[in-house]
């Protein structure tokens, strides 16, 4: 019995020594974005300049109840700009794609314009500007 326990202990020590050391996650960087209320990302992608674009919804920075939130970063995740789009009610971005002119197209839901819940398609330029209702922070 003692010999079996000895072999089991040696096996355990061998297996533990062959595992990689526990440490920081294997990431180049991590960032947190948002405010003091609920904020959500529903879609994101890398952009042609090496940065990233994310879209979702924000209660922290909303003009109304909940607004579309579009966030553009550089390649290190540092914020270049962030914009909100919306009206008095619930608005949320669900999909974002970069367009051939380096702007963005956002697929969203809106209930701010007295028609119930509708699909909202927004064309945004490379700086996050849009000719309609917008508030930035």
N, CA, C and O atoms as CSV, one atom per row, in Angstrom:
chain,resi,resn,atom,element,x,y,z
A,1,UNK,N,N,0.817,-1.191,0.000
A,1,UNK,CA,C,0.000,0.000,0.000
A,1,UNK,C,C,0.865,1.260,0.000
A,1,UNK,O,O,0.585,2.216,-0.724
A,2,UNK,N,N,1.949,1.251,0.844
A,2,UNK,CA,C,2.828,2.413,0.899
A,2,UNK,C,C,3.514,2.628,-0.444
A,2,UNK,O,O,3.692,3.771,-0.866
A,3,UNK,N,N,3.900,1.558,-1.117
A,3,UNK,CA,C,4.570,1.677,-2.407
A,3,UNK,C,C,3.622,2.283,-3.446
A,3,UNK,O,O,4.046,3.110,-4.253
A,4,UNK,N,N,2.358,1.886,-3.438
A,4,UNK,CA,C,1.368,2.414,-4.373
A,4,UNK,C,C,1.128,3.907,-4.098
A,4,UNK,O,O,1.015,4.699,-5.033
A,5,UNK,N,N,1.050,4.285,-2.823
A,5,UNK,CA,C,0.854,5.688,-2.465
A,5,UNK,C,C,2.065,6.509,-2.903
A,5,UNK,O,O,1.921,7.646,-3.353
A,6,UNK,N,N,3.255,5.930,-2.771
A,6,UNK,CA,C,4.484,6.596,-3.183
A,6,UNK,C,C,4.473,6.822,-4.694
A,6,UNK,O,O,4.819,7.911,-5.152
A,7,UNK,N,N,4.085,5.820,-5.469
A,7,UNK,CA,C,4.015,5.947,-6.927
A,7,UNK,C,C,2.959,6.971,-7.325
A,7,UNK,O,O,3.172,7.744,-8.259
A,8,UNK,N,N,1.842,6.987,-6.641
A,8,UNK,CA,C,0.779,7.945,-6.950
A,8,UNK,C,C,1.250,9.371,-6.671
A,8,UNK,O,O,0.945,10.287,-7.435
A,9,UNK,N,N,1.984,9.560,-5.590
A,9,UNK,CA,C,2.498,10.883,-5.245
A,9,UNK,C,C,3.507,11.345,-6.285
A,9,UNK,O,O,3.480,12.504,-6.700
A,10,UNK,N,N,4.406,10.448,-6.713
A,10,UNK,CA,C,5.379,10.785,-7.748
A,10,UNK,C,C,4.686,11.127,-9.071
A,10,UNK,O,O,5.076,12.079,-9.748
A,11,UNK,N,N,3.683,10.371,-9.429
A,11,UNK,CA,C,2.938,10.630,-10.652
A,11,UNK,C,C,2.262,12.002,-10.578
A,11,UNK,O,O,2.298,12.765,-11.543
A,12,UNK,N,N,1.649,12.311,-9.441
A,12,UNK,CA,C,1.000,13.597,-9.251
A,12,UNK,C,C,2.012,14.735,-9.389
A,12,UNK,O,O,1.740,15.716,-10.082
A,13,UNK,N,N,3.171,14.622,-8.743
A,13,UNK,CA,C,4.199,15.656,-8.819
A,13,UNK,C,C,4.724,15.816,-10.241
A,13,UNK,O,O,4.984,16.935,-10.681
A,14,UNK,N,N,4.882,14.719,-10.957
A,14,UNK,CA,C,5.325,14.781,-12.343
A,14,UNK,C,C,4.311,15.497,-13.225
A,14,UNK,O,O,4.675,16.343,-14.041
A,15,UNK,N,N,3.051,15.157,-13.059
A,15,UNK,CA,C,2.004,15.799,-13.858
A,15,UNK,C,C,1.899,17.285,-13.554
A,15,UNK,O,O,1.725,18.092,-14.467
A,16,UNK,N,N,2.002,17.654,-12.288
A,16,UNK,CA,C,1.928,19.061,-11.912
A,16,UNK,C,C,3.116,19.845,-12.446
A,16,UNK,O,O,2.964,20.999,-12.849
A,17,UNK,N,N,4.284,19.242,-12.455
A,17,UNK,CA,C,5.464,19.948,-12.935
A,17,UNK,C,C,5.447,20.124,-14.449
A,17,UNK,O,O,6.130,21.004,-14.971
A,18,UNK,N,N,4.680,19.304,-15.164
A,18,UNK,CA,C,4.634,19.435,-16.613
A,18,UNK,C,C,3.552,20.405,-17.082
A,18,UNK,O,O,3.487,20.715,-18.272
A,19,UNK,N,N,2.686,20.901,-16.160
A,19,UNK,CA,C,1.663,21.874,-16.520
A,19,UNK,C,C,2.287,23.250,-16.622
A,19,UNK,O,O,3.227,23.554,-15.888
A,20,UNK,N,N,1.780,24.101,-17.529
A,20,UNK,CA,C,2.325,25.458,-17.601
A,20,UNK,C,C,2.017,26.225,-16.324
A,20,UNK,O,O,1.011,25.974,-15.661
A,21,UNK,N,N,2.876,27.140,-15.999
A,21,UNK,CA,C,2.690,27.936,-14.780
A,21,UNK,C,C,1.451,28.812,-14.923
A,21,UNK,O,O,1.207,29.388,-15.983
A,22,UNK,N,N,0.682,28.906,-13.860
A,22,UNK,CA,C,-0.502,29.765,-13.867
A,22,UNK,C,C,-0.029,31.210,-13.857
A,22,UNK,O,O,0.904,31.568,-13.138
A,23,UNK,N,N,-0.679,32.025,-14.655
A,23,UNK,CA,C,-0.294,33.429,-14.709
A,23,UNK,C,C,-1.349,34.218,-15.438
A,23,UNK,O,O,-2.517,33.833,-15.488
A,24,UNK,N,N,-0.934,35.297,-15.986
A,24,UNK,CA,C,-1.836,36.178,-16.726
A,24,UNK,C,C,-2.382,35.461,-17.958
A,24,UNK,O,O,-1.705,34.610,-18.535
A,25,UNK,N,N,-3.589,35.799,-18.352
A,25,UNK,CA,C,-4.154,35.196,-19.568
A,25,UNK,C,C,-3.271,35.493,-20.774
A,25,UNK,O,O,-2.538,36.481,-20.792
A,26,UNK,N,N,-3.348,34.649,-21.753
A,26,UNK,CA,C,-2.540,34.787,-22.958
A,26,UNK,C,C,-3.190,35.793,-23.902
A,26,UNK,O,O,-3.740,35.412,-24.935
A,27,UNK,N,N,-3.126,37.090,-23.545
A,27,UNK,CA,C,-3.677,38.152,-24.372
A,27,UNK,C,C,-2.627,39.237,-24.552
A,27,UNK,O,O,-1.718,39.383,-23.734
A,28,UNK,N,N,-2.762,39.988,-25.627
A,28,UNK,CA,C,-1.855,41.113,-25.842
A,28,UNK,C,C,-2.286,42.320,-25.033
A,28,UNK,O,O,-1.446,43.069,-24.536
A,29,UNK,N,N,-3.598,42.515,-24.897
A,29,UNK,CA,C,-4.138,43.591,-24.071
A,29,UNK,C,C,-5.609,43.322,-23.801
A,29,UNK,O,O,-6.263,42.579,-24.533
A,30,UNK,N,N,-6.113,43.925,-22.759
A,30,UNK,CA,C,-7.539,43.887,-22.455
A,30,UNK,C,C,-7.954,45.289,-22.039
A,30,UNK,O,O,-7.181,46.010,-21.408
A,31,UNK,N,N,-9.152,45.667,-22.385
A,31,UNK,CA,C,-9.686,46.989,-22.046
A,31,UNK,C,C,-11.137,46.820,-21.614
A,31,UNK,O,O,-11.820,45.883,-22.029
A,32,UNK,N,N,-11.587,47.725,-20.790
A,32,UNK,CA,C,-12.994,47.770,-20.379
A,32,UNK,C,C,-13.542,49.114,-20.833
A,32,UNK,O,O,-12.873,50.142,-20.727
A,33,UNK,N,N,-14.769,49.090,-21.341
A,33,UNK,CA,C,-15.420,50.298,-21.813
A,33,UNK,C,C,-16.800,50.368,-21.179
A,33,UNK,O,O,-17.439,49.338,-20.964
A,34,UNK,N,N,-17.250,51.544,-20.886
A,34,UNK,CA,C,-18.583,51.693,-20.338
A,34,UNK,C,C,-18.601,52.660,-19.179
A,34,UNK,O,O,-17.575,53.205,-18.773
A,35,UNK,N,N,-19.797,52.858,-18.659
A,35,UNK,CA,C,-19.983,53.810,-17.582
A,35,UNK,C,C,-20.558,53.153,-16.348
A,35,UNK,O,O,-20.285,51.986,-16.065
A,36,UNK,N,N,-21.350,53.905,-15.620
A,36,UNK,CA,C,-21.863,53.431,-14.343
A,36,UNK,C,C,-23.184,52.679,-14.460
A,36,UNK,O,O,-23.725,52.231,-13.449
A,37,UNK,N,N,-23.713,52.532,-15.672
A,37,UNK,CA,C,-24.932,51.752,-15.887
A,37,UNK,C,C,-24.605,50.626,-16.864
A,37,UNK,O,O,-23.440,50.407,-17.197
A,38,UNK,N,N,-25.623,49.919,-17.320
A,38,UNK,CA,C,-25.399,48.781,-18.212
A,38,UNK,C,C,-25.048,49.240,-19.626
A,38,UNK,O,O,-25.687,50.133,-20.182
A,39,UNK,N,N,-24.026,48.615,-20.190
A,39,UNK,CA,C,-23.583,48.863,-21.561
A,39,UNK,C,C,-23.275,47.515,-22.187
A,39,UNK,O,O,-22.709,46.635,-21.538
A,40,UNK,N,N,-23.650,47.353,-23.454
A,40,UNK,CA,C,-23.538,46.048,-24.114
A,40,UNK,C,C,-22.875,46.185,-25.481
A,40,UNK,O,O,-23.129,47.152,-26.199
A,41,UNK,N,N,-22.046,45.242,-25.837
A,41,UNK,CA,C,-21.529,45.124,-27.198
A,41,UNK,C,C,-22.221,43.930,-27.843
A,41,UNK,O,O,-22.255,42.840,-27.272
A,42,UNK,N,N,-22.762,44.137,-29.012
A,42,UNK,CA,C,-23.437,43.052,-29.725
A,42,UNK,C,C,-22.650,42.579,-30.934
A,42,UNK,O,O,-22.847,41.454,-31.395
A,43,UNK,N,N,-21.758,43.421,-31.459
A,43,UNK,CA,C,-20.985,43.034,-32.629
A,43,UNK,C,C,-19.704,43.846,-32.655
A,43,UNK,O,O,-19.631,44.923,-32.062
A,44,UNK,N,N,-18.709,43.338,-33.330
A,44,UNK,CA,C,-17.455,44.054,-33.480
A,44,UNK,C,C,-16.585,43.395,-34.517
A,44,UNK,O,O,-16.795,42.238,-34.882
A,45,UNK,N,N,-15.599,44.143,-34.992
A,45,UNK,CA,C,-14.669,43.603,-35.977
A,45,UNK,C,C,-13.419,44.462,-36.036
A,45,UNK,O,O,-13.402,45.601,-35.570
A,46,UNK,N,N,-12.387,43.898,-36.611
A,46,UNK,CA,C,-11.184,44.672,-36.854
A,46,UNK,C,C,-11.408,45.525,-38.092
A,46,UNK,O,O,-12.037,45.079,-39.052
A,47,UNK,N,N,-10.897,46.749,-38.073
A,47,UNK,CA,C,-11.075,47.663,-39.190
A,47,UNK,C,C,-9.833,47.679,-40.076
A,47,UNK,O,O,-8.785,47.159,-39.695
A,48,UNK,N,N,-9.955,48.273,-41.248
A,48,UNK,CA,C,-8.865,48.256,-42.222
A,48,UNK,C,C,-7.619,49.000,-41.736
A,48,UNK,O,O,-6.528,48.764,-42.255
A,49,UNK,N,N,-7.756,49.886,-40.758
A,49,UNK,CA,C,-6.602,50.605,-40.221
A,49,UNK,C,C,-5.925,49.852,-39.078
A,49,UNK,O,O,-4.994,50.372,-38.464
A,50,UNK,N,N,-6.385,48.629,-38.786
A,50,UNK,CA,C,-5.801,47.819,-37.723
A,50,UNK,C,C,-6.476,47.997,-36.376
A,50,UNK,O,O,-6.165,47.281,-35.424
A,51,UNK,N,N,-7.401,48.949,-36.288
A,51,UNK,CA,C,-8.134,49.174,-35.050
A,51,UNK,C,C,-9.357,48.272,-34.984
A,51,UNK,O,O,-9.437,47.257,-35.675
A,52,UNK,N,N,-10.303,48.658,-34.145
A,52,UNK,CA,C,-11.510,47.854,-33.947
A,52,UNK,C,C,-12.729,48.763,-33.856
A,52,UNK,O,O,-12.636,49.919,-33.443
A,53,UNK,N,N,-13.873,48.213,-34.252
A,53,UNK,CA,C,-15.156,48.897,-34.120
A,53,UNK,C,C,-16.108,47.949,-33.392
A,53,UNK,O,O,-16.155,46.756,-33.689
A,54,UNK,N,N,-16.851,48.481,-32.454
A,54,UNK,CA,C,-17.838,47.683,-31.721
A,54,UNK,C,C,-19.141,48.461,-31.678
A,54,UNK,O,O,-19.140,49.687,-31.568
A,55,UNK,N,N,-20.249,47.745,-31.764
A,55,UNK,CA,C,-21.548,48.401,-31.627
A,55,UNK,C,C,-22.390,47.627,-30.632
A,55,UNK,O,O,-22.221,46.424,-30.434
A,56,UNK,N,N,-23.292,48.352,-30.023
A,56,UNK,CA,C,-24.170,47.741,-29.046
A,56,UNK,C,C,-25.154,48.750,-28.527
A,56,UNK,O,O,-25.754,49.501,-29.295
A,57,UNK,N,N,-25.322,48.770,-27.210
A,57,UNK,CA,C,-26.279,49.665,-26.573
A,57,UNK,C,C,-25.691,50.199,-25.275
A,57,UNK,O,O,-24.895,49.531,-24.615
A,58,UNK,N,N,-26.097,51.411,-24.923
A,58,UNK,CA,C,-25.630,52.017,-23.687
A,58,UNK,C,C,-26.774,52.646,-22.908
A,58,UNK,O,O,-27.641,53.318,-23.467
A,59,UNK,N,N,-26.753,52.414,-21.632
A,59,UNK,CA,C,-27.609,53.164,-20.720
A,59,UNK,C,C,-26.789,54.254,-20.030
A,59,UNK,O,O,-27.343,55.257,-19.580
A,60,UNK,N,N,-25.484,54.061,-19.948
A,60,UNK,CA,C,-24.609,55.025,-19.278
A,60,UNK,C,C,-24.531,56.357,-20.003
A,60,UNK,O,O,-24.479,57.409,-19.365
A,61,UNK,N,N,-24.523,56.323,-21.322
A,61,UNK,CA,C,-24.310,57.532,-22.102
A,61,UNK,C,C,-25.501,57.861,-22.996
A,61,UNK,O,O,-25.350,58.591,-23.975
A,62,UNK,N,N,-26.664,57.345,-22.680
A,62,UNK,CA,C,-27.806,57.480,-23.581
A,62,UNK,C,C,-28.481,58.835,-23.474
A,62,UNK,O,O,-28.506,59.465,-22.417
A,63,UNK,N,N,-29.027,59.260,-24.604
A,63,UNK,CA,C,-29.806,60.476,-24.705
A,63,UNK,C,C,-31.224,60.202,-24.214
A,63,UNK,O,O,-31.844,61.044,-23.565
A,64,UNK,N,N,-31.722,59.022,-24.532
A,64,UNK,CA,C,-33.043,58.600,-24.093
A,64,UNK,C,C,-32.915,57.491,-23.070
A,64,UNK,O,O,-32.076,57.559,-22.172
A,65,UNK,N,N,-33.742,56.474,-23.203
A,65,UNK,CA,C,-33.690,55.343,-22.271
A,65,UNK,C,C,-32.453,54.485,-22.521
A,65,UNK,O,O,-31.708,54.169,-21.594
A,66,UNK,N,N,-32.245,54.114,-23.779
A,66,UNK,CA,C,-31.119,53.258,-24.177
A,66,UNK,C,C,-30.784,53.629,-25.612
A,66,UNK,O,O,-31.677,53.685,-26.458
A,67,UNK,N,N,-29.523,53.883,-25.900
A,67,UNK,CA,C,-29.125,54.309,-27.239
A,67,UNK,C,C,-28.120,53.354,-27.868
A,67,UNK,O,O,-27.456,52.579,-27.180
A,68,UNK,N,N,-28.026,53.428,-29.188
A,68,UNK,CA,C,-26.984,52.709,-29.921
A,68,UNK,C,C,-25.643,53.286,-29.482
A,68,UNK,O,O,-25.499,54.500,-29.336
A,69,UNK,N,N,-24.676,52.421,-29.275
A,69,UNK,CA,C,-23.343,52.859,-28.902
A,69,UNK,C,C,-22.359,52.302,-29.909
A,69,UNK,O,O,-22.294,51.089,-30.109
A,70,UNK,N,N,-21.591,53.173,-30.546
A,70,UNK,CA,C,-20.567,52.792,-31.507
A,70,UNK,C,C,-19.231,53.270,-30.963
A,70,UNK,O,O,-19.074,54.446,-30.632
A,71,UNK,N,N,-18.268,52.359,-30.871
A,71,UNK,CA,C,-16.969,52.639,-30.265
A,71,UNK,C,C,-15.877,52.255,-31.243
A,71,UNK,O,O,-15.847,51.124,-31.729
A,72,UNK,N,N,-14.965,53.197,-31.540
A,72,UNK,CA,C,-13.839,52.953,-32.441
A,72,UNK,C,C,-12.554,53.066,-31.641
A,72,UNK,O,O,-12.352,54.029,-30.902
A,73,UNK,N,N,-11.675,52.063,-31.796
A,73,UNK,CA,C,-10.395,52.064,-31.092
A,73,UNK,C,C,-9.245,51.958,-32.079
A,73,UNK,O,O,-9.443,51.652,-33.254
A,74,UNK,N,N,-8.054,52.213,-31.590
A,74,UNK,CA,C,-6.855,51.942,-32.374
A,74,UNK,C,C,-6.459,50.481,-32.183
A,74,UNK,O,O,-7.199,49.717,-31.563
A,75,UNK,N,N,-5.321,50.092,-32.698
A,75,UNK,CA,C,-4.904,48.685,-32.649
A,75,UNK,C,C,-4.593,48.205,-31.235
A,75,UNK,O,O,-4.539,46.999,-30.994
A,76,UNK,N,N,-4.388,49.127,-30.297
A,76,UNK,CA,C,-4.105,48.765,-28.900
A,76,UNK,C,C,-5.345,48.841,-28.020
A,76,UNK,O,O,-5.268,48.631,-26.809
A,77,UNK,N,N,-6.487,49.143,-28.630
A,77,UNK,CA,C,-7.733,49.212,-27.881
A,77,UNK,C,C,-8.007,50.553,-27.233
A,77,UNK,O,O,-8.977,50.695,-26.489
A,78,UNK,N,N,-7.159,51.544,-27.506
A,78,UNK,CA,C,-7.406,52.882,-26.964
A,78,UNK,C,C,-8.514,53.565,-27.763
A,78,UNK,O,O,-8.510,53.517,-28.993
A,79,UNK,N,N,-9.445,54.188,-27.084
A,79,UNK,CA,C,-10.609,54.787,-27.730
A,79,UNK,C,C,-10.212,55.966,-28.612
A,79,UNK,O,O,-9.567,56.911,-28.156
A,80,UNK,N,N,-10.610,55.895,-29.887
A,80,UNK,CA,C,-10.436,57.019,-30.801
A,80,UNK,C,C,-11.672,57.911,-30.776
A,80,UNK,O,O,-11.564,59.137,-30.752
A,81,UNK,N,N,-12.842,57.286,-30.781
A,81,UNK,CA,C,-14.096,58.013,-30.623
A,81,UNK,C,C,-15.187,57.043,-30.197
A,81,UNK,O,O,-15.104,55.836,-30.424
A,82,UNK,N,N,-16.202,57.606,-29.578
A,82,UNK,CA,C,-17.384,56.839,-29.178
A,82,UNK,C,C,-18.587,57.737,-29.425
A,82,UNK,O,O,-18.564,58.924,-29.100
A,83,UNK,N,N,-19.635,57.166,-30.001
A,83,UNK,CA,C,-20.825,57.947,-30.323
A,83,UNK,C,C,-22.071,57.180,-29.908
A,83,UNK,O,O,-22.095,55.949,-29.903
A,84,UNK,N,N,-23.093,57.932,-29.562
A,84,UNK,CA,C,-24.399,57.344,-29.312
A,84,UNK,C,C,-25.381,57.911,-30.323
A,84,UNK,O,O,-25.263,59.057,-30.757
A,85,UNK,N,N,-26.354,57.080,-30.689
A,85,UNK,CA,C,-27.382,57.475,-31.647
A,85,UNK,C,C,-28.706,56.981,-31.093
A,85,UNK,O,O,-28.818,55.836,-30.654
A,86,UNK,N,N,-29.697,57.838,-31.115
A,86,UNK,CA,C,-30.982,57.384,-30.640
A,86,UNK,C,C,-31.938,58.500,-30.329
A,86,UNK,O,O,-31.663,59.679,-30.552
A,87,UNK,N,N,-33.067,58.090,-29.809
A,87,UNK,CA,C,-34.124,59.020,-29.455
A,87,UNK,C,C,-34.561,58.800,-28.027
A,87,UNK,O,O,-33.754,58.464,-27.160
A,88,UNK,N,N,-35.843,58.992,-27.789
A,88,UNK,CA,C,-36.382,58.992,-26.432
A,88,UNK,C,C,-36.578,57.612,-25.831
A,88,UNK,O,O,-36.770,57.504,-24.620
A,89,UNK,N,N,-36.538,56.561,-26.624
A,89,UNK,CA,C,-36.896,55.236,-26.135
A,89,UNK,C,C,-35.724,54.270,-26.283
A,89,UNK,O,O,-34.571,54.657,-26.093
A,90,UNK,N,N,-36.010,53.032,-26.618
A,90,UNK,CA,C,-34.971,51.995,-26.725
A,90,UNK,C,C,-34.408,51.942,-28.138
A,90,UNK,O,O,-35.146,51.786,-29.110
A,91,UNK,N,N,-33.093,52.074,-28.236
A,91,UNK,CA,C,-32.357,51.939,-29.498
A,91,UNK,C,C,-31.123,51.098,-29.200
A,91,UNK,O,O,-30.442,51.334,-28.202
A,92,UNK,N,N,-30.831,50.128,-30.043
A,92,UNK,CA,C,-29.681,49.254,-29.802
A,92,UNK,C,C,-29.084,48.801,-31.120
A,92,UNK,O,O,-29.810,48.403,-32.031
A,93,UNK,N,N,-27.769,48.859,-31.228
A,93,UNK,CA,C,-27.059,48.378,-32.407
A,93,UNK,C,C,-26.761,46.898,-32.269
A,93,UNK,O,O,-26.337,46.435,-31.210
A,94,UNK,N,N,-26.986,46.154,-33.350
A,94,UNK,CA,C,-26.766,44.705,-33.316
A,94,UNK,C,C,-25.715,44.213,-34.308
A,94,UNK,O,O,-25.196,43.108,-34.151
A,95,UNK,N,N,-25.394,45.007,-35.321
A,95,UNK,CA,C,-24.405,44.581,-36.312
A,95,UNK,C,C,-23.693,45.810,-36.862
A,95,UNK,O,O,-24.303,46.864,-37.050
A,96,UNK,N,N,-22.390,45.661,-37.119
A,96,UNK,CA,C,-21.620,46.749,-37.719
A,96,UNK,C,C,-20.678,46.157,-38.755
A,96,UNK,O,O,-20.082,45.101,-38.541
A,97,UNK,N,N,-20.552,46.846,-39.872
A,97,UNK,CA,C,-19.625,46.451,-40.938
A,97,UNK,C,C,-18.935,47.693,-41.458
A,97,UNK,O,O,-19.548,48.755,-41.571
A,98,UNK,N,N,-17.658,47.559,-41.774
A,98,UNK,CA,C,-16.949,48.658,-42.413
A,98,UNK,C,C,-17.326,48.677,-43.884
A,98,UNK,O,O,-17.450,47.624,-44.509
A,99,UNK,N,N,-17.507,49.864,-44.437
A,99,UNK,CA,C,-17.889,50.018,-45.843
A,99,UNK,C,C,-16.665,50.378,-46.680
A,99,UNK,O,O,-15.604,50.679,-46.135
A,100,UNK,N,N,-16.813,50.346,-47.994
A,100,UNK,CA,C,-15.679,50.576,-48.892
A,100,UNK,C,C,-15.106,51.992,-48.783
A,100,UNK,O,O,-13.957,52.212,-49.167
A,101,UNK,N,N,-15.872,52.952,-48.274
A,101,UNK,CA,C,-15.373,54.314,-48.079
A,101,UNK,C,C,-14.782,54.521,-46.680
A,101,UNK,O,O,-14.556,55.655,-46.257
A,102,UNK,N,N,-14.535,53.413,-45.964
A,102,UNK,CA,C,-13.980,53.397,-44.608
A,102,UNK,C,C,-14.930,53.933,-43.545
A,102,UNK,O,O,-14.521,54.176,-42.410
A,103,UNK,N,N,-16.186,54.115,-43.907
A,103,UNK,CA,C,-17.214,54.427,-42.927
A,103,UNK,C,C,-17.781,53.123,-42.389
A,103,UNK,O,O,-17.144,52.074,-42.487
A,104,UNK,N,N,-18.981,53.192,-41.821
A,104,UNK,CA,C,-19.591,52.015,-41.218
A,104,UNK,C,C,-21.083,51.996,-41.487
A,104,UNK,O,O,-21.721,53.040,-41.623
A,105,UNK,N,N,-21.621,50.807,-41.560
A,105,UNK,CA,C,-23.062,50.610,-41.647
A,105,UNK,C,C,-23.474,49.859,-40.378
A,105,UNK,O,O,-22.856,48.861,-40.009
A,106,UNK,N,N,-24.510,50.345,-39.725
A,106,UNK,CA,C,-24.955,49.767,-38.461
A,106,UNK,C,C,-26.391,49.285,-38.615
A,106,UNK,O,O,-27.264,50.040,-39.043
A,107,UNK,N,N,-26.629,48.031,-38.267
A,107,UNK,CA,C,-27.979,47.486,-38.211
A,107,UNK,C,C,-28.465,47.551,-36.776
A,107,UNK,O,O,-27.799,47.068,-35.860
A,108,UNK,N,N,-29.637,48.154,-36.587
A,108,UNK,CA,C,-30.101,48.420,-35.225
A,108,UNK,C,C,-31.598,48.206,-35.093
A,108,UNK,O,O,-32.310,47.976,-36.071
A,109,UNK,N,N,-32.049,48.290,-33.851
A,109,UNK,CA,C,-33.464,48.265,-33.499
A,109,UNK,C,C,-33.781,49.619,-32.882
A,109,UNK,O,O,-32.979,50.161,-32.122
A,110,UNK,N,N,-34.952,50.166,-33.207
A,110,UNK,CA,C,-35.391,51.403,-32.578
A,110,UNK,C,C,-36.861,51.322,-32.200
A,110,UNK,O,O,-37.673,50.733,-32.915
A,111,UNK,N,N,-37.182,51.915,-31.083
A,111,UNK,CA,C,-38.593,52.111,-30.717
A,111,UNK,C,C,-38.805,53.570,-30.321
A,111,UNK,O,O,-39.761,53.894,-29.617
A,112,UNK,N,N,-37.911,54.448,-30.774
A,112,UNK,CA,C,-37.952,55.856,-30.395
A,112,UNK,C,C,-38.814,56.730,-31.298
A,112,UNK,O,O,-39.048,57.892,-30.966
A,113,UNK,N,N,-39.279,56.230,-32.392
A,113,UNK,CA,C,-39.897,57.101,-33.382
A,113,UNK,C,C,-41.373,56.802,-33.618
A,113,UNK,O,O,-41.875,56.973,-34.729
A,114,UNK,N,N,-42.075,56.351,-32.561
A,114,UNK,CA,C,-43.528,56.186,-32.547
A,114,UNK,C,C,-44.084,55.254,-33.620
A,114,UNK,O,O,-45.212,55.446,-34.075
A,115,UNK,N,N,-43.332,54.275,-34.019
A,115,UNK,CA,C,-43.808,53.282,-34.981
A,115,UNK,C,C,-43.703,51.873,-34.417
A,115,UNK,O,O,-43.728,50.911,-35.184
A,116,UNK,N,N,-43.589,51.721,-33.127
A,116,UNK,CA,C,-43.331,50.419,-32.531
A,116,UNK,C,C,-41.852,50.116,-32.644
A,116,UNK,O,O,-41.033,51.033,-32.695
A,117,UNK,N,N,-41.506,48.867,-32.683
A,117,UNK,CA,C,-40.099,48.474,-32.855
A,117,UNK,C,C,-39.801,48.303,-34.333
A,117,UNK,O,O,-40.485,47.560,-35.038
A,118,UNK,N,N,-38.780,48.994,-34.789
A,118,UNK,CA,C,-38.422,48.996,-36.201
A,118,UNK,C,C,-36.948,48.684,-36.394
A,118,UNK,O,O,-36.135,48.842,-35.483
A,119,UNK,N,N,-36.627,48.242,-37.586
A,119,UNK,CA,C,-35.234,48.108,-38.004
A,119,UNK,C,C,-34.725,49.509,-38.318
A,119,UNK,O,O,-35.420,50.316,-38.936
A,120,UNK,N,N,-33.500,49.781,-37.880
A,120,UNK,CA,C,-32.888,51.081,-38.158
A,120,UNK,C,C,-31.528,50.818,-38.780
A,120,UNK,O,O,-30.696,50.137,-38.180
A,121,UNK,N,N,-31.292,51.344,-39.969
A,121,UNK,CA,C,-30.030,51.199,-40.673
A,121,UNK,C,C,-29.367,52.570,-40.714
A,121,UNK,O,O,-29.942,53.526,-41.235
A,122,UNK,N,N,-28.162,52.665,-40.167
A,122,UNK,CA,C,-27.441,53.939,-40.100
A,122,UNK,C,C,-26.152,53.845,-40.892
A,122,UNK,O,O,-25.416,52.867,-40.767
A,123,UNK,N,N,-25.871,54.856,-41.710
A,123,UNK,CA,C,-24.597,54.966,-42.414
A,123,UNK,C,C,-23.782,56.025,-41.687
A,123,UNK,O,O,-24.193,57.180,-41.580
A,124,UNK,N,N,-22.625,55.614,-41.190
A,124,UNK,CA,C,-21.763,56.463,-40.367
A,124,UNK,C,C,-20.456,56.696,-41.119
A,124,UNK,O,O,-19.946,55.782,-41.766
A,125,UNK,N,N,-19.905,57.921,-41.039
A,125,UNK,CA,C,-18.626,58.152,-41.715
A,125,UNK,C,C,-17.461,57.657,-40.858
A,125,UNK,O,O,-17.670,57.138,-39.761
A,126,UNK,N,N,-16.271,57.813,-41.347
A,126,UNK,CA,C,-15.079,57.268,-40.696
A,126,UNK,C,C,-14.812,57.873,-39.311
A,126,UNK,O,O,-14.071,57.302,-38.512
A,127,UNK,N,N,-15.423,59.035,-39.034
A,127,UNK,CA,C,-15.251,59.705,-37.742
A,127,UNK,C,C,-16.423,59.484,-36.800
A,127,UNK,O,O,-16.441,60.023,-35.693
A,128,UNK,N,N,-17.409,58.690,-37.234
A,128,UNK,CA,C,-18.564,58.422,-36.397
A,128,UNK,C,C,-19.695,59.410,-36.572
A,128,UNK,O,O,-20.685,59.362,-35.842
A,129,UNK,N,N,-19.558,60.303,-37.533
A,129,UNK,CA,C,-20.582,61.332,-37.735
A,129,UNK,C,C,-21.733,60.811,-38.587
A,129,UNK,O,O,-21.558,59.991,-39.488
A,130,UNK,N,N,-22.905,61.320,-38.264
A,130,UNK,CA,C,-24.141,60.960,-38.961
A,130,UNK,C,C,-25.003,62.209,-39.012
A,130,UNK,O,O,-24.980,63.007,-38.075
A,131,UNK,N,N,-25.745,62.394,-40.056
A,131,UNK,CA,C,-26.519,63.624,-40.243
A,131,UNK,C,C,-27.756,63.694,-39.333
A,131,UNK,O,O,-28.355,64.762,-39.201
A,132,UNK,N,N,-28.140,62.592,-38.715
A,132,UNK,CA,C,-29.332,62.576,-37.882
A,132,UNK,C,C,-29.018,62.904,-36.432
A,132,UNK,O,O,-28.040,63.590,-36.135
A,133,UNK,N,N,-29.857,62.407,-35.535
A,133,UNK,CA,C,-29.660,62.652,-34.104
A,133,UNK,C,C,-28.422,61.929,-33.611
A,133,UNK,O,O,-28.253,60.733,-33.848
A,134,UNK,N,N,-27.563,62.657,-32.929
A,134,UNK,CA,C,-26.346,62.042,-32.402
A,134,UNK,C,C,-25.908,62.818,-31.175
A,134,UNK,O,O,-26.043,64.040,-31.117
A,135,UNK,N,N,-25.394,62.115,-30.219
A,135,UNK,CA,C,-24.722,62.790,-29.116
A,135,UNK,C,C,-23.472,61.998,-28.802
A,135,UNK,O,O,-23.528,60.772,-28.709
A,136,UNK,N,N,-22.372,62.655,-28.640
A,136,UNK,CA,C,-21.108,61.989,-28.327
A,136,UNK,C,C,-20.707,62.293,-26.902
A,136,UNK,O,O,-21.311,63.142,-26.247
A,137,UNK,N,N,-19.715,61.620,-26.434
A,137,UNK,CA,C,-19.199,61.939,-25.107
A,137,UNK,C,C,-17.703,61.963,-25.165
A,137,UNK,O,O,-17.050,62.213,-24.151
